[in-house]
Amino acid sequence: MKISPLTRRRLKRFRENRRAWYSLLIFTALFALSLCAEIIANDKPLVMSYDGRLYFPVLFTYTESEFGGFFDTEADYKDPFMLDSIEEKGWAVWTPVRYSYDTINYETDTPPPTPPSLANPLGLDDQGRDVFARLLYGFRLSVLFGFMLTLVTSVIGVSVGALQGYYGGRADLWGQRFMEIWSGIPMLYLLIIASSMIRPGFWWLLLIMAVFGWMGLVGVVRAEFLKGRGLEYVQAARVLGVSDSVIMFRHILPNALVAAMTFLPFILSGSIGVLTSLDFLGFGMPPGSPSIGELLAAGKSNLHAPWLGVSAFVTVSLMLSLLVFIGEGMRDALDPRYTGNRK
């Protein structure tokens, strides 16, 4: 795929912004690590041998009876009986952190929450779960949720803004009045009411937040289409009989997307912040999910365990700061009037 000279200049300008470039590298590395959470923090072995056969518990589910047990339920690899059986007839390769996000550590001398130790680098929360594992899985959940919400809301917002800006007139007028009314509906109240009737989950939250979060890009795209529909090449395309859909998506939309792309990192950071806030208030993901907001709430409820609040706060702050720096770099790289060089 050939890259145009304009795109090369924009990429070069983005790389010259060292703060944005390093933020992108750090965020990409952290997200890549979170995608491999199952092989970093897990209560199951990566690979094990039993009675001469190889097993991969991280990828597949095995019953206890396959390893000399008595039940056909899923094997508990932290059970002392299971550990002795594996050690007697085979071997196992464990993950660096031998706890998943929902694993409860019963081998503590003091009741949870317990401070950081060699076995639990960031300590245990108030339910005895490893904080590092919950942050690792929670980071992945938050970023994936933010990516999906940003994608859905951007598609809706760009489409609505394109229709309003291109056709103008009544379509634009009624569209603006609808947005004014729709933006006045309190999303938090609706979430509270819905959570009392339906158990909140990943897809349910995504649907509710997408219904109210699509208006962020409408104004930018609408302005670009209002300006673009009066340009000479657009008027020439109309005279030649080109359809409205082709003019909108082939001739005007690429220019509008340049302005819209600068807002995407900020929309992503806002989506992550909203999910964290809802989890903190108890209206987000189901209890037990790897939620950073839930860990913040645990830190507020256990002020004598500062490692809970501090670790969650540092994770959220780092995540959102990196996204803001990336967004600033994209904004400067796509702005033809910008000639400076942020460090």
C-alpha positions as CSV (number, residue, x, y, z in Angstrom):
1,M,0.0,0.0,0.0
2,K,1.5,3.3,-1.1
3,I,1.6,6.1,1.4
4,S,0.9,9.6,0.1
5,P,3.4,12.4,0.7
6,L,0.9,14.2,2.9
7,T,0.5,11.1,5.1
8,R,4.3,10.8,5.4
9,R,4.5,14.4,6.5
10,R,1.8,13.8,9.1
11,L,3.5,10.7,10.4
12,K,6.9,12.5,10.5
13,R,5.3,15.4,12.4
14,F,3.7,12.9,14.9
15,R,7.1,11.2,15.5
16,E,8.8,14.5,16.1
17,N,6.4,15.1,19.0
18,R,8.4,13.0,21.4
19,R,5.9,13.1,24.2
20,A,3.1,11.8,21.9
21,W,5.4,9.2,20.2
22,Y,6.7,7.7,23.5
23,S,3.2,7.8,25.0
24,L,2.0,5.7,22.0
25,L,4.8,3.2,22.4
26,I,4.2,2.9,26.2
27,F,0.4,2.6,25.8
28,T,0.8,0.0,23.0
29,A,3.2,-2.0,25.2
30,L,0.9,-1.9,28.2
31,F,-2.1,-2.9,26.1
32,A,-0.1,-5.8,24.5
33,L,0.8,-7.1,27.9
34,S,-2.8,-6.9,29.0
35,L,-3.9,-8.9,26.0
36,C,-1.6,-11.6,27.3
37,A,-3.0,-11.5,30.8
38,E,-3.8,-15.2,30.9
39,I,-0.2,-16.1,30.5
40,I,1.0,-13.5,33.0
41,A,-1.4,-13.9,35.9
42,N,-3.4,-17.1,36.2
43,D,-4.2,-19.8,38.7
44,K,-3.8,-22.5,36.0
45,P,-0.5,-23.9,34.7
46,L,0.6,-22.8,31.2
47,V,1.5,-26.3,30.3
48,M,1.7,-29.5,32.4
49,S,2.5,-33.2,32.0
50,Y,0.5,-35.9,33.8
51,D,1.1,-39.6,33.4
52,G,3.1,-39.0,30.2
53,R,0.5,-36.7,28.5
54,L,0.7,-33.0,27.9
55,Y,-2.1,-30.7,29.0
56,F,-2.7,-26.9,28.4
57,P,-5.0,-25.8,31.2
58,V,-4.8,-22.1,30.1
59,L,-6.4,-23.0,26.7
60,F,-8.6,-25.9,27.6
61,T,-10.8,-27.1,30.5
62,Y,-10.0,-30.4,32.1
63,T,-11.9,-32.3,34.8
64,E,-10.5,-33.3,38.2
65,S,-11.0,-37.0,37.4
66,E,-8.5,-36.7,34.5
67,F,-5.7,-36.1,37.2
68,G,-6.7,-38.7,39.7
69,G,-9.5,-36.9,41.4
70,F,-13.1,-38.1,42.1
71,F,-15.2,-35.4,40.5
72,D,-16.0,-34.5,36.9
73,T,-16.0,-30.8,37.6
74,E,-13.3,-28.4,36.5
75,A,-9.9,-29.1,38.1
76,D,-8.8,-26.7,40.9
77,Y,-5.1,-26.4,40.3
78,K,-4.5,-24.7,43.6
79,D,-6.0,-27.6,45.6
80,P,-3.2,-29.3,47.6
81,F,-4.5,-32.7,46.5
82,M,-4.2,-31.6,42.9
83,L,-0.8,-30.2,43.4
84,D,0.5,-33.4,45.0
85,S,-1.0,-35.5,42.2
86,I,0.7,-33.4,39.5
87,E,4.0,-33.4,41.3
88,E,3.8,-37.2,41.8
89,K,3.1,-38.1,38.2
90,G,4.3,-35.1,36.2
91,W,5.3,-31.5,36.2
92,A,3.8,-28.0,35.5
93,V,4.9,-24.7,34.2
94,W,3.1,-21.8,36.0
95,T,2.6,-18.2,35.1
96,P,4.7,-15.5,36.7
97,V,1.8,-14.5,39.0
98,R,-0.1,-17.6,40.1
99,Y,-3.4,-15.8,40.7
100,S,-6.2,-14.7,38.3
101,Y,-8.4,-11.7,38.8
102,D,-11.0,-13.7,40.7
103,T,-8.7,-16.0,42.6
104,I,-9.0,-15.8,46.4
105,N,-5.9,-16.3,48.4
106,Y,-6.7,-18.3,51.5
107,E,-3.0,-18.7,52.5
108,T,-2.6,-15.4,54.4
109,D,-1.6,-15.0,58.0
110,T,-3.8,-11.9,58.4
111,P,-7.3,-11.1,57.1
112,P,-7.5,-9.2,53.8
113,P,-6.7,-6.6,52.6
114,T,-3.0,-7.5,53.1
115,P,0.0,-5.4,52.1
116,P,2.3,-6.2,49.1
117,S,4.5,-9.2,49.4
118,L,6.6,-11.4,47.1
119,A,3.7,-13.6,46.3
120,N,1.4,-10.7,45.8
121,P,3.4,-7.7,44.4
122,L,0.6,-5.2,44.9
123,G,-1.1,-6.9,47.9
124,L,-4.6,-8.3,48.2
125,D,-7.9,-6.5,48.1
126,D,-10.6,-6.7,50.8
127,Q,-11.8,-10.0,49.3
128,G,-8.4,-11.6,49.2
129,R,-7.9,-11.2,45.4
130,D,-4.5,-10.3,43.9
131,V,-4.4,-6.6,43.1
132,F,-1.9,-6.9,40.3
133,A,-4.0,-9.5,38.5
134,R,-7.1,-7.4,38.8
135,L,-5.3,-4.3,37.5
136,L,-3.9,-6.3,34.6
137,Y,-7.3,-7.8,33.6
138,G,-9.1,-4.5,34.4
139,F,-6.8,-2.5,32.1
140,R,-7.6,-4.8,29.2
141,L,-11.3,-4.7,29.9
142,S,-11.3,-0.9,30.2
143,V,-9.4,-0.3,27.0
144,L,-11.4,-2.9,24.9
145,F,-14.6,-1.3,26.2
146,G,-13.3,2.1,25.3
147,F,-12.2,1.0,21.8
148,M,-15.6,-0.6,21.1
149,L,-17.6,2.4,22.5
150,T,-15.4,4.8,20.5
151,L,-15.9,2.9,17.3
152,V,-19.7,2.6,17.7
153,T,-20.3,6.2,18.7
154,S,-17.9,7.5,16.0
155,V,-19.7,5.6,13.3
156,I,-23.1,7.0,14.5
157,G,-21.8,10.5,15.1
158,V,-20.1,10.8,11.7
159,S,-23.1,9.4,9.9
160,V,-25.5,11.9,11.6
161,G,-23.2,14.8,11.2
162,A,-22.7,14.0,7.5
163,L,-26.4,13.8,6.8
164,Q,-27.1,17.1,8.7
165,G,-24.2,19.0,7.0
166,Y,-24.8,17.7,3.5
167,Y,-28.5,18.2,3.2
168,G,-28.9,21.1,5.6
169,G,-32.3,22.8,5.7
170,R,-34.9,20.9,7.7
171,A,-32.7,17.9,8.2
172,D,-30.1,20.0,9.9
173,L,-32.7,22.0,11.8
174,W,-34.6,19.0,13.2
175,G,-31.4,17.2,13.8
176,Q,-30.1,20.0,16.0
177,R,-33.3,20.3,17.9
178,F,-33.3,16.5,18.6
179,M,-29.7,16.6,19.8
180,E,-30.6,19.4,22.2
181,I,-33.4,17.4,23.7
182,W,-31.5,14.1,23.7
183,S,-28.4,15.6,25.4
184,G,-30.6,16.8,28.3
185,I,-31.6,13.3,29.3
186,P,-29.6,12.2,32.3
187,M,-27.7,9.1,31.4
188,L,-26.8,8.2,35.0
189,Y,-30.4,8.2,36.1
190,L,-31.3,5.9,33.3
191,L,-28.5,3.5,34.2
192,I,-29.6,3.5,37.8
193,I,-33.2,2.6,36.8
194,A,-32.0,0.0,34.3
195,S,-29.7,-1.6,36.8
196,S,-32.6,-2.2,39.1
197,M,-34.4,-4.2,36.3
198,I,-31.6,-5.7,34.3
199,R,-28.3,-7.0,35.6
200,P,-25.6,-4.7,34.0
201,G,-23.0,-6.3,31.8
202,F,-20.4,-5.4,29.2
203,W,-22.8,-5.3,26.2
204,W,-25.6,-3.7,28.2
205,L,-23.4,-0.8,29.3
206,L,-22.0,-0.5,25.8
207,L,-25.5,-0.2,24.4
208,I,-26.6,2.4,26.9
209,M,-23.5,4.5,26.6
210,A,-23.5,4.4,22.8
211,V,-27.1,5.6,22.8
212,F,-26.1,8.8,24.6
213,G,-22.4,9.1,23.6
214,W,-22.7,9.5,19.8
215,M,-23.1,13.3,19.7
216,G,-19.4,14.1,20.3
217,L,-18.4,14.1,16.6
218,V,-21.6,15.4,15.1
219,G,-20.7,19.1,15.4
220,V,-17.2,18.6,13.8
221,V,-18.4,16.5,10.9
222,R,-21.5,18.7,10.3
223,A,-19.3,21.8,10.0
224,E,-17.0,20.1,7.6
225,F,-19.9,18.9,5.4
226,L,-21.5,22.3,5.5
227,K,-18.3,23.8,4.2
228,G,-17.5,20.9,1.8
229,R,-20.9,20.8,0.0
230,G,-20.3,24.3,-1.4
231,L,-16.8,23.6,-2.9
232,E,-16.3,23.7,-6.7
233,Y,-15.4,20.0,-7.1
234,V,-18.5,18.9,-5.2
235,Q,-20.7,21.2,-7.4
236,A,-19.1,19.8,-10.5
237,A,-19.8,16.2,-9.3
238,R,-23.4,17.1,-8.8
239,V,-23.6,18.5,-12.3
240,L,-22.1,15.4,-13.7
241,G,-24.8,13.3,-12.1
242,V,-22.8,11.7,-9.3
243,S,-25.1,10.3,-6.6
244,D,-25.3,12.0,-3.1
245,S,-23.9,8.9,-1.4
246,V,-20.8,8.9,-3.6
247,I,-20.2,12.6,-3.1
248,M,-20.6,12.3,0.7
249,F,-18.4,9.3,1.3
250,R,-15.8,9.6,-1.4
251,H,-15.3,13.3,-1.8
252,I,-16.3,15.1,1.4
253,L,-15.9,12.4,4.1
254,P,-12.1,12.0,3.8
255,N,-11.6,15.7,4.6
256,A,-14.1,15.5,7.5
257,L,-12.4,12.5,9.0
258,V,-9.1,14.4,9.3
259,A,-10.8,16.7,11.8
260,A,-12.7,13.9,13.5
261,M,-9.7,11.7,14.1
262,T,-8.1,14.3,16.4
263,F,-11.0,13.7,18.8
264,L,-10.8,9.9,18.9
265,P,-8.1,9.6,21.7
266,F,-10.1,12.0,23.8
267,I,-13.3,10.1,23.2
268,L,-11.5,6.9,24.1
269,S,-10.2,8.4,27.4
270,G,-13.6,9.7,28.2
271,S,-15.2,6.3,27.6
272,I,-12.7,4.7,30.0
273,G,-13.3,7.4,32.5
274,V,-17.1,6.9,32.4
275,L,-16.8,3.1,32.8
276,T,-14.4,3.6,35.8
277,S,-16.8,6.1,37.4
278,L,-19.8,3.8,36.9
279,D,-17.9,0.8,38.4
280,F,-16.8,3.1,41.3
281,L,-20.5,4.0,42.0
282,G,-21.6,0.4,41.6
283,F,-23.6,0.7,38.4
284,G,-21.0,-0.7,36.0
285,M,-19.8,-4.2,35.4
286,P,-21.2,-7.1,37.4
287,P,-19.6,-7.7,40.9
288,G,-16.5,-9.7,40.6
289,S,-15.5,-8.4,37.2
290,P,-11.9,-7.1,36.8
291,S,-12.8,-3.5,37.3
292,I,-10.5,-0.7,38.2
293,G,-13.4,1.4,39.4
294,E,-14.3,-1.4,41.9
295,L,-10.8,-1.4,43.2
296,L,-11.0,2.4,43.7
297,A,-14.2,1.8,45.7
298,A,-12.4,-0.8,47.8
299,G,-9.6,1.7,48.4
300,K,-12.2,4.2,49.6
301,S,-13.8,1.7,51.9
302,N,-10.4,0.6,53.3
303,L,-8.4,3.7,54.0
304,H,-6.1,1.6,56.2
305,A,-4.9,-0.2,53.1
306,P,-3.6,2.6,50.9
307,W,-2.1,0.3,48.3
308,L,-5.6,-0.4,46.9
309,G,-6.4,3.2,46.1
310,V,-2.9,4.2,45.1
311,S,-2.4,1.3,42.7
312,A,-5.8,1.9,41.0
313,F,-5.3,5.7,40.9
314,V,-1.8,5.4,39.3
315,T,-3.2,2.9,36.7
316,V,-6.1,5.2,35.7
317,S,-3.9,8.3,35.7
318,L,-1.3,6.7,33.6
319,M,-3.8,5.3,31.1
320,L,-5.7,8.6,30.6
321,S,-2.5,10.7,30.5
322,L,-1.0,8.6,27.8
323,L,-4.2,8.8,25.7
324,V,-4.4,12.6,26.2
325,F,-0.7,13.0,25.0
326,I,-1.4,10.8,22.0
327,G,-4.5,12.9,21.2
328,E,-2.5,16.1,21.4
329,G,0.1,14.6,19.1
330,M,-2.5,13.6,16.5
331,R,-4.1,17.0,16.7
332,D,-0.8,18.8,16.0
333,A,0.2,16.3,13.2
334,L,-3.1,16.8,11.4
335,D,-3.2,20.5,11.8
336,P,-1.8,22.2,8.7
337,R,-1.3,25.5,10.6
338,Y,0.9,23.9,13.3
339,T,4.6,24.5,12.8
340,G,6.0,24.0,16.3
341,N,7.6,20.9,17.9
342,R,6.3,19.7,21.2
343,K,8.8,17.9,23.3
